[in-house]
Amino acid sequence: MAGAGGGSAAQLAELSQRVAALESALREERDNRLRLETGTRQALADRKRMLAEIEGLRASAAKSDRAREHQIAALVRRMEALSARLGELESVIGGLNQAARAAESEARAVRALINQEAARDLDETDGASASALAAAAGGETFGVHLASYRDAEKARAGWQVLLDTYPELLKGLAPRLEPFDLGTLGGRYLRLVAGPFADVAPARERCEALRAAGAFCQVAAFRGEPLG
C-alpha cells in the first residue's frame, strides 16, 4: 500500500508540473495573441489613416490641376490680348515712322535752304565793318539766328528746348520771331533770333560758341516780334 501511495504522489506531482507548464504556455499564448491583436488594430488604424491621406492628396492634386488649368487659360487669354495690342501698336508705329520720314525729308530741305540763306548773310557780313553792317541793318542791333519754324507754338517749344540745352550760352538773351517766305521752295516760316547784341563781333563770338556746342547758329539782324 505504501508503494502504491508513493506512486500516486509521484504521478500527481508530474501531472501538476504538466498542468503548470500548460497554464504557462496558455498564458504566453494569450499574451502573444493580445500583442498580435493590438498590432493588428494598430496596423488597421495606420492603413485607414494612410488611405485618408491618399484620398486627401488625390483631392488636392485634382484641385491643383483645375487651378493650373484656369491659370493657363488666363495666361493664354492675356497673351492673345497682348498679341492683338502689339499688332495695333506695330500699325501705329509704322504710320508714325512714315510720317517721321516725310517730316525729316521736309526738314532737310528747309535746313538746306536756311543754311544757304544764312551763308549768304554771313558772306555779306564777313566782308563789312560793324558800322557798315549797322547802317545796312538800318541802325538795328544784332542777334543770332538759331532755328526756323512753321508757327509760333512750335517756335516757343523750340526756344524752350534750346534754353534747356544751352542755358549758359543763351542766358540773358531775348527771343524774337521774324517771318520770311521761301515761296515755292518751302512757303512761310518764322526765323527764331535771340539778342540783342550792340555789335556784330559779340554776336559772331556767341554763334561760334553755340556751333561748337552743336547748335545751328548764324548772325542776323535782331528783328521781328517778341516771342510771347
MODELLER restraints for C-alpha pairs under 7 A, 6 or more apart:
rsr = mdl.restraints
at = mdl.atoms
rsr.add(forms.Gaussian(group=physical.xy_distance, feature=features.Distance(at['CA:110:A'], at['CA:186:A']), mean=6.84, stdev=0.5))
rsr.add(forms.Gaussian(group=physical.xy_distance, feature=features.Distance(at['CA:118:A'], at['CA:218:A']), mean=6.02, stdev=0.5))
rsr.add(forms.Gaussian(group=physical.xy_distance, feature=features.Distance(at['CA:122:A'], at['CA:219:A']), mean=6.91, stdev=0.5))
rsr.add(forms.Gaussian(group=physical.xy_distance, feature=features.Distance(at['CA:125:A'], at['CA:133:A']), mean=6.60, stdev=0.5))
rsr.add(forms.Gaussian(group=physical.xy_distance, feature=features.Distance(at['CA:130:A'], at['CA:199:A']), mean=6.42, stdev=0.5))
rsr.add(forms.Gaussian(group=physical.xy_distance, feature=features.Distance(at['CA:130:A'], at['CA:200:A']), mean=5.92, stdev=0.5))
rsr.add(forms.Gaussian(group=physical.xy_distance, feature=features.Distance(at['CA:134:A'], at['CA:140:A']), mean=6.05, stdev=0.5))
rsr.add(forms.Gaussian(group=physical.xy_distance, feature=features.Distance(at['CA:137:A'], at['CA:221:A']), mean=6.56, stdev=0.5))
rsr.add(forms.Gaussian(group=physical.xy_distance, feature=features.Distance(at['CA:140:A'], at['CA:221:A']), mean=6.80, stdev=0.5))
rsr.add(forms.Gaussian(group=physical.xy_distance, feature=features.Distance(at['CA:140:A'], at['CA:222:A']), mean=6.90, stdev=0.5))
rsr.add(forms.Gaussian(group=physical.xy_distance, feature=features.Distance(at['CA:141:A'], at['CA:196:A']), mean=5.98, stdev=0.5))
rsr.add(forms.Gaussian(group=physical.xy_distance, feature=features.Distance(at['CA:141:A'], at['CA:197:A']), mean=5.80, stdev=0.5))
rsr.add(forms.Gaussian(group=physical.xy_distance, feature=features.Distance(at['CA:141:A'], at['CA:198:A']), mean=5.20, stdev=0.5))
rsr.add(forms.Gaussian(group=physical.xy_distance, feature=features.Distance(at['CA:141:A'], at['CA:199:A']), mean=6.84, stdev=0.5))
rsr.add(forms.Gaussian(group=physical.xy_distance, feature=features.Distance(at['CA:141:A'], at['CA:221:A']), mean=6.23, stdev=0.5))
rsr.add(forms.Gaussian(group=physical.xy_distance, feature=features.Distance(at['CA:141:A'], at['CA:222:A']), mean=5.61, stdev=0.5))
rsr.add(forms.Gaussian(group=physical.xy_distance, feature=features.Distance(at['CA:142:A'], at['CA:195:A']), mean=6.58, stdev=0.5))
rsr.add(forms.Gaussian(group=physical.xy_distance, feature=features.Distance(at['CA:142:A'], at['CA:196:A']), mean=5.58, stdev=0.5))
rsr.add(forms.Gaussian(group=physical.xy_distance, feature=features.Distance(at['CA:142:A'], at['CA:197:A']), mean=4.88, stdev=0.5))
rsr.add(forms.Gaussian(group=physical.xy_distance, feature=features.Distance(at['CA:142:A'], at['CA:198:A']), mean=6.26, stdev=0.5))
rsr.add(forms.Gaussian(group=physical.xy_distance, feature=features.Distance(at['CA:142:A'], at['CA:199:A']), mean=6.44, stdev=0.5))
rsr.add(forms.Gaussian(group=physical.xy_distance, feature=features.Distance(at['CA:142:A'], at['CA:200:A']), mean=6.11, stdev=0.5))
rsr.add(forms.Gaussian(group=physical.xy_distance, feature=features.Distance(at['CA:142:A'], at['CA:203:A']), mean=6.59, stdev=0.5))
rsr.add(forms.Gaussian(group=physical.xy_distance, feature=features.Distance(at['CA:142:A'], at['CA:220:A']), mean=5.92, stdev=0.5))
rsr.add(forms.Gaussian(group=physical.xy_distance, feature=features.Distance(at['CA:142:A'], at['CA:221:A']), mean=4.49, stdev=0.5))
rsr.add(forms.Gaussian(group=physical.xy_distance, feature=features.Distance(at['CA:142:A'], at['CA:222:A']), mean=4.72, stdev=0.5))
rsr.add(forms.Gaussian(group=physical.xy_distance, feature=features.Distance(at['CA:143:A'], at['CA:193:A']), mean=5.86, stdev=0.5))
rsr.add(forms.Gaussian(group=physical.xy_distance, feature=features.Distance(at['CA:143:A'], at['CA:194:A']), mean=5.25, stdev=0.5))
rsr.add(forms.Gaussian(group=physical.xy_distance, feature=features.Distance(at['CA:143:A'], at['CA:195:A']), mean=4.34, stdev=0.5))
rsr.add(forms.Gaussian(group=physical.xy_distance, feature=features.Distance(at['CA:143:A'], at['CA:196:A']), mean=5.24, stdev=0.5))
rsr.add(forms.Gaussian(group=physical.xy_distance, feature=features.Distance(at['CA:143:A'], at['CA:197:A']), mean=5.86, stdev=0.5))
rsr.add(forms.Gaussian(group=physical.xy_distance, feature=features.Distance(at['CA:143:A'], at['CA:203:A']), mean=6.10, stdev=0.5))
rsr.add(forms.Gaussian(group=physical.xy_distance, feature=features.Distance(at['CA:143:A'], at['CA:219:A']), mean=6.04, stdev=0.5))
rsr.add(forms.Gaussian(group=physical.xy_distance, feature=features.Distance(at['CA:143:A'], at['CA:220:A']), mean=5.25, stdev=0.5))
rsr.add(forms.Gaussian(group=physical.xy_distance, feature=features.Distance(at['CA:143:A'], at['CA:221:A']), mean=5.50, stdev=0.5))
rsr.add(forms.Gaussian(group=physical.xy_distance, feature=features.Distance(at['CA:143:A'], at['CA:222:A']), mean=4.58, stdev=0.5))
rsr.add(forms.Gaussian(group=physical.xy_distance, feature=features.Distance(at['CA:144:A'], at['CA:193:A']), mean=5.30, stdev=0.5))
rsr.add(forms.Gaussian(group=physical.xy_distance, feature=features.Distance(at['CA:144:A'], at['CA:194:A']), mean=5.27, stdev=0.5))
rsr.add(forms.Gaussian(group=physical.xy_distance, feature=features.Distance(at['CA:144:A'], at['CA:195:A']), mean=6.44, stdev=0.5))
rsr.add(forms.Gaussian(group=physical.xy_distance, feature=features.Distance(at['CA:144:A'], at['CA:203:A']), mean=6.28, stdev=0.5))
rsr.add(forms.Gaussian(group=physical.xy_distance, feature=features.Distance(at['CA:144:A'], at['CA:207:A']), mean=6.48, stdev=0.5))
rsr.add(forms.Gaussian(group=physical.xy_distance, feature=features.Distance(at['CA:144:A'], at['CA:217:A']), mean=6.20, stdev=0.5))
rsr.add(forms.Gaussian(group=physical.xy_distance, feature=features.Distance(at['CA:144:A'], at['CA:218:A']), mean=5.60, stdev=0.5))
rsr.add(forms.Gaussian(group=physical.xy_distance, feature=features.Distance(at['CA:144:A'], at['CA:219:A']), mean=4.69, stdev=0.5))
rsr.add(forms.Gaussian(group=physical.xy_distance, feature=features.Distance(at['CA:144:A'], at['CA:220:A']), mean=5.58, stdev=0.5))
rsr.add(forms.Gaussian(group=physical.xy_distance, feature=features.Distance(at['CA:145:A'], at['CA:191:A']), mean=6.92, stdev=0.5))
rsr.add(forms.Gaussian(group=physical.xy_distance, feature=features.Distance(at['CA:145:A'], at['CA:192:A']), mean=5.85, stdev=0.5))
rsr.add(forms.Gaussian(group=physical.xy_distance, feature=features.Distance(at['CA:145:A'], at['CA:193:A']), mean=4.36, stdev=0.5))
rsr.add(forms.Gaussian(group=physical.xy_distance, feature=features.Distance(at['CA:145:A'], at['CA:194:A']), mean=6.61, stdev=0.5))
rsr.add(forms.Gaussian(group=physical.xy_distance, feature=features.Distance(at['CA:145:A'], at['CA:217:A']), mean=5.45, stdev=0.5))
rsr.add(forms.Gaussian(group=physical.xy_distance, feature=features.Distance(at['CA:145:A'], at['CA:218:A']), mean=5.02, stdev=0.5))
rsr.add(forms.Gaussian(group=physical.xy_distance, feature=features.Distance(at['CA:145:A'], at['CA:219:A']), mean=5.96, stdev=0.5))
rsr.add(forms.Gaussian(group=physical.xy_distance, feature=features.Distance(at['CA:145:A'], at['CA:220:A']), mean=5.86, stdev=0.5))
rsr.add(forms.Gaussian(group=physical.xy_distance, feature=features.Distance(at['CA:146:A'], at['CA:192:A']), mean=5.77, stdev=0.5))
rsr.add(forms.Gaussian(group=physical.xy_distance, feature=features.Distance(at['CA:146:A'], at['CA:193:A']), mean=6.01, stdev=0.5))
rsr.add(forms.Gaussian(group=physical.xy_distance, feature=features.Distance(at['CA:146:A'], at['CA:216:A']), mean=5.70, stdev=0.5))
rsr.add(forms.Gaussian(group=physical.xy_distance, feature=features.Distance(at['CA:146:A'], at['CA:217:A']), mean=4.88, stdev=0.5))
rsr.add(forms.Gaussian(group=physical.xy_distance, feature=features.Distance(at['CA:146:A'], at['CA:218:A']), mean=6.91, stdev=0.5))
rsr.add(forms.Gaussian(group=physical.xy_distance, feature=features.Distance(at['CA:147:A'], at['CA:191:A']), mean=6.16, stdev=0.5))
rsr.add(forms.Gaussian(group=physical.xy_distance, feature=features.Distance(at['CA:147:A'], at['CA:192:A']), mean=5.34, stdev=0.5))
rsr.add(forms.Gaussian(group=physical.xy_distance, feature=features.Distance(at['CA:147:A'], at['CA:216:A']), mean=6.97, stdev=0.5))
rsr.add(forms.Gaussian(group=physical.xy_distance, feature=features.Distance(at['CA:148:A'], at['CA:189:A']), mean=6.32, stdev=0.5))
rsr.add(forms.Gaussian(group=physical.xy_distance, feature=features.Distance(at['CA:148:A'], at['CA:190:A']), mean=5.39, stdev=0.5))
rsr.add(forms.Gaussian(group=physical.xy_distance, feature=features.Distance(at['CA:148:A'], at['CA:191:A']), mean=4.41, stdev=0.5))
rsr.add(forms.Gaussian(group=physical.xy_distance, feature=features.Distance(at['CA:148:A'], at['CA:192:A']), mean=5.67, stdev=0.5))
rsr.add(forms.Gaussian(group=physical.xy_distance, feature=features.Distance(at['CA:149:A'], at['CA:155:A']), mean=5.63, stdev=0.5))
rsr.add(forms.Gaussian(group=physical.xy_distance, feature=features.Distance(at['CA:149:A'], at['CA:189:A']), mean=5.57, stdev=0.5))
rsr.add(forms.Gaussian(group=physical.xy_distance, feature=features.Distance(at['CA:149:A'], at['CA:190:A']), mean=5.18, stdev=0.5))
rsr.add(forms.Gaussian(group=physical.xy_distance, feature=features.Distance(at['CA:149:A'], at['CA:191:A']), mean=6.63, stdev=0.5))
rsr.add(forms.Gaussian(group=physical.xy_distance, feature=features.Distance(at['CA:150:A'], at['CA:188:A']), mean=6.97, stdev=0.5))
rsr.add(forms.Gaussian(group=physical.xy_distance, feature=features.Distance(at['CA:150:A'], at['CA:189:A']), mean=4.89, stdev=0.5))
rsr.add(forms.Gaussian(group=physical.xy_distance, feature=features.Distance(at['CA:150:A'], at['CA:190:A']), mean=6.12, stdev=0.5))
rsr.add(forms.Gaussian(group=physical.xy_distance, feature=features.Distance(at['CA:151:A'], at['CA:190:A']), mean=6.56, stdev=0.5))
rsr.add(forms.Gaussian(group=physical.xy_distance, feature=features.Distance(at['CA:155:A'], at['CA:192:A']), mean=7.00, stdev=0.5))
rsr.add(forms.Gaussian(group=physical.xy_distance, feature=features.Distance(at['CA:156:A'], at['CA:227:A']), mean=7.00, stdev=0.5))
rsr.add(forms.Gaussian(group=physical.xy_distance, feature=features.Distance(at['CA:163:A'], at['CA:170:A']), mean=6.37, stdev=0.5))
rsr.add(forms.Gaussian(group=physical.xy_distance, feature=features.Distance(at['CA:169:A'], at['CA:210:A']), mean=6.84, stdev=0.5))
rsr.add(forms.Gaussian(group=physical.xy_distance, feature=features.Distance(at['CA:173:A'], at['CA:194:A']), mean=5.68, stdev=0.5))
rsr.add(forms.Gaussian(group=physical.xy_distance, feature=features.Distance(at['CA:173:A'], at['CA:195:A']), mean=4.96, stdev=0.5))
rsr.add(forms.Gaussian(group=physical.xy_distance, feature=features.Distance(at['CA:173:A'], at['CA:196:A']), mean=6.76, stdev=0.5))
rsr.add(forms.Gaussian(group=physical.xy_distance, feature=features.Distance(at['CA:174:A'], at['CA:194:A']), mean=5.32, stdev=0.5))
rsr.add(forms.Gaussian(group=physical.xy_distance, feature=features.Distance(at['CA:174:A'], at['CA:195:A']), mean=5.44, stdev=0.5))
rsr.add(forms.Gaussian(group=physical.xy_distance, feature=features.Distance(at['CA:175:A'], at['CA:192:A']), mean=6.65, stdev=0.5))
rsr.add(forms.Gaussian(group=physical.xy_distance, feature=features.Distance(at['CA:175:A'], at['CA:193:A']), mean=5.69, stdev=0.5))
rsr.add(forms.Gaussian(group=physical.xy_distance, feature=features.Distance(at['CA:175:A'], at['CA:194:A']), mean=4.38, stdev=0.5))
rsr.add(forms.Gaussian(group=physical.xy_distance, feature=features.Distance(at['CA:175:A'], at['CA:195:A']), mean=6.70, stdev=0.5))
rsr.add(forms.Gaussian(group=physical.xy_distance, feature=features.Distance(at['CA:175:A'], at['CA:226:A']), mean=6.13, stdev=0.5))
rsr.add(forms.Gaussian(group=physical.xy_distance, feature=features.Distance(at['CA:175:A'], at['CA:227:A']), mean=5.63, stdev=0.5))
rsr.add(forms.Gaussian(group=physical.xy_distance, feature=features.Distance(at['CA:176:A'], at['CA:192:A']), mean=5.84, stdev=0.5))
rsr.add(forms.Gaussian(group=physical.xy_distance, feature=features.Distance(at['CA:176:A'], at['CA:193:A']), mean=5.27, stdev=0.5))
rsr.add(forms.Gaussian(group=physical.xy_distance, feature=features.Distance(at['CA:176:A'], at['CA:194:A']), mean=6.19, stdev=0.5))
rsr.add(forms.Gaussian(group=physical.xy_distance, feature=features.Distance(at['CA:176:A'], at['CA:223:A']), mean=6.83, stdev=0.5))
rsr.add(forms.Gaussian(group=physical.xy_distance, feature=features.Distance(at['CA:176:A'], at['CA:224:A']), mean=5.53, stdev=0.5))
rsr.add(forms.Gaussian(group=physical.xy_distance, feature=features.Distance(at['CA:176:A'], at['CA:225:A']), mean=5.26, stdev=0.5))
rsr.add(forms.Gaussian(group=physical.xy_distance, feature=features.Distance(at['CA:176:A'], at['CA:226:A']), mean=4.33, stdev=0.5))
rsr.add(forms.Gaussian(group=physical.xy_distance, feature=features.Distance(at['CA:176:A'], at['CA:227:A']), mean=5.05, stdev=0.5))
rsr.add(forms.Gaussian(group=physical.xy_distance, feature=features.Distance(at['CA:177:A'], at['CA:190:A']), mean=5.68, stdev=0.5))
rsr.add(forms.Gaussian(group=physical.xy_distance, feature=features.Distance(at['CA:177:A'], at['CA:191:A']), mean=5.42, stdev=0.5))
rsr.add(forms.Gaussian(group=physical.xy_distance, feature=features.Distance(at['CA:177:A'], at['CA:192:A']), mean=4.94, stdev=0.5))
rsr.add(forms.Gaussian(group=physical.xy_distance, feature=features.Distance(at['CA:177:A'], at['CA:193:A']), mean=6.33, stdev=0.5))
rsr.add(forms.Gaussian(group=physical.xy_distance, feature=features.Distance(at['CA:177:A'], at['CA:224:A']), mean=4.98, stdev=0.5))
rsr.add(forms.Gaussian(group=physical.xy_distance, feature=features.Distance(at['CA:177:A'], at['CA:225:A']), mean=5.30, stdev=0.5))
rsr.add(forms.Gaussian(group=physical.xy_distance, feature=features.Distance(at['CA:177:A'], at['CA:226:A']), mean=6.36, stdev=0.5))
rsr.add(forms.Gaussian(group=physical.xy_distance, feature=features.Distance(at['CA:177:A'], at['CA:227:A']), mean=6.15, stdev=0.5))
rsr.add(forms.Gaussian(group=physical.xy_distance, feature=features.Distance(at['CA:178:A'], at['CA:190:A']), mean=5.42, stdev=0.5))
rsr.add(forms.Gaussian(group=physical.xy_distance, feature=features.Distance(at['CA:178:A'], at['CA:191:A']), mean=4.95, stdev=0.5))
rsr.add(forms.Gaussian(group=physical.xy_distance, feature=features.Distance(at['CA:178:A'], at['CA:192:A']), mean=6.68, stdev=0.5))
rsr.add(forms.Gaussian(group=physical.xy_distance, feature=features.Distance(at['CA:178:A'], at['CA:223:A']), mean=6.05, stdev=0.5))
rsr.add(forms.Gaussian(group=physical.xy_distance, feature=features.Distance(at['CA:178:A'], at['CA:224:A']), mean=4.10, stdev=0.5))
rsr.add(forms.Gaussian(group=physical.xy_distance, feature=features.Distance(at['CA:178:A'], at['CA:225:A']), mean=6.57, stdev=0.5))
rsr.add(forms.Gaussian(group=physical.xy_distance, feature=features.Distance(at['CA:179:A'], at['CA:189:A']), mean=5.77, stdev=0.5))
rsr.add(forms.Gaussian(group=physical.xy_distance, feature=features.Distance(at['CA:179:A'], at['CA:190:A']), mean=4.36, stdev=0.5))
rsr.add(forms.Gaussian(group=physical.xy_distance, feature=features.Distance(at['CA:179:A'], at['CA:191:A']), mean=5.99, stdev=0.5))
rsr.add(forms.Gaussian(group=physical.xy_distance, feature=features.Distance(at['CA:180:A'], at['CA:188:A']), mean=5.91, stdev=0.5))
rsr.add(forms.Gaussian(group=physical.xy_distance, feature=features.Distance(at['CA:180:A'], at['CA:189:A']), mean=5.50, stdev=0.5))
rsr.add(forms.Gaussian(group=physical.xy_distance, feature=features.Distance(at['CA:180:A'], at['CA:190:A']), mean=6.17, stdev=0.5))
rsr.add(forms.Gaussian(group=physical.xy_distance, feature=features.Distance(at['CA:181:A'], at['CA:187:A']), mean=5.49, stdev=0.5))
rsr.add(forms.Gaussian(group=physical.xy_distance, feature=features.Distance(at['CA:181:A'], at['CA:188:A']), mean=4.22, stdev=0.5))
rsr.add(forms.Gaussian(group=physical.xy_distance, feature=features.Distance(at['CA:181:A'], at['CA:189:A']), mean=6.07, stdev=0.5))
rsr.add(forms.Gaussian(group=physical.xy_distance, feature=features.Distance(at['CA:182:A'], at['CA:188:A']), mean=6.10, stdev=0.5))
rsr.add(forms.Gaussian(group=physical.xy_distance, feature=features.Distance(at['CA:193:A'], at['CA:222:A']), mean=6.47, stdev=0.5))
rsr.add(forms.Gaussian(group=physical.xy_distance, feature=features.Distance(at['CA:195:A'], at['CA:222:A']), mean=6.30, stdev=0.5))
rsr.add(forms.Gaussian(group=physical.xy_distance, feature=features.Distance(at['CA:196:A'], at['CA:222:A']), mean=6.13, stdev=0.5))
rsr.add(forms.Gaussian(group=physical.xy_distance, feature=features.Distance(at['CA:197:A'], at['CA:203:A']), mean=5.89, stdev=0.5))
rsr.add(forms.Gaussian(group=physical.xy_distance, feature=features.Distance(at['CA:203:A'], at['CA:219:A']), mean=6.21, stdev=0.5))
rsr.add(forms.Gaussian(group=physical.xy_distance, feature=features.Distance(at['CA:204:A'], at['CA:219:A']), mean=6.01, stdev=0.5))
rsr.add(forms.Gaussian(group=physical.xy_distance, feature=features.Distance(at['CA:207:A'], at['CA:217:A']), mean=5.28, stdev=0.5))
rsr.add(forms.Gaussian(group=physical.xy_distance, feature=features.Distance(at['CA:207:A'], at['CA:218:A']), mean=6.18, stdev=0.5))
rsr.add(forms.Gaussian(group=physical.xy_distance, feature=features.Distance(at['CA:207:A'], at['CA:219:A']), mean=6.82, stdev=0.5))
rsr.add(forms.Gaussian(group=physical.xy_distance, feature=features.Distance(at['CA:210:A'], at['CA:217:A']), mean=6.57, stdev=0.5))
rsr.add(forms.Gaussian(group=physical.xy_distance, feature=features.Distance(at['CA:211:A'], at['CA:217:A']), mean=6.14, stdev=0.5))
